[in-house]
Amino acid sequence: MKLVGLVKAICVRPSVREIMGALQIRTFQHDFVPRDPNAKPKKFKYPQFYDPYGPRPPPSDKIVELAERIAALPPEERRQIYPTLSERLSHPKMQTIADEGMQLGSQGGLGAGAGAAKVEEKKEKTAFDVKLEKFDAAAKVKVIKEVRAFTNLGLKEAKDLVEKAPVILKQGITKEEANDIMEKIKAAGGVAVME
């Protein structure tokens, strides 16, 4: 019996009330105040359009006079205002969006034949790629030096690139630059082609 009493004394679990102390009680409190039934609703004046920048000061007299003078111009002269101002203020020209190949609802069937005709017309290529086809084993070092000169690669990267031949060395360059690179590689002992 003494043993059981001792074990109970050691293993007594504290109650929740002893751990937490007195529990706090919160009752629900609503955040709004009940409306007075006799109060009239507030009327807000909404603007005709939304302006994210807020109210602006009225334009100056000079601007109002200029607007009146523009409004008094004949239509032919009014059409010349925008190009003249954009040229004077150095605004970039707006590029037109090409609609080739786009399906435009019922017009899509009509424009498909015209779009195919335009695709057939070949445009002159402006960007070229230089491809190293092969090189002489004896001229490998010279070719690596030339590749390093126009690609800004390190020695190891240029060596790995040359050893992977045939490989594209430079992309999207002009025809003159491509011809110059091809001549340098040919002088070094390699064969390069332009694509």
PyMOL commands that set and color helices and strands:
alter all, ss='L'
color gray80, all
select helices_A, chain A and resi 2-10+16-20+61-72+75-79+81-88+105-120+140-151+155-163+175-188
alter helices_A, ss='H'
color red, helices_A
select strands_A, chain A and resi 128-135+167-173+190-194
alter strands_A, ss='S'
color yellow, strands_A
deselect
rebuild
show_as cartoon
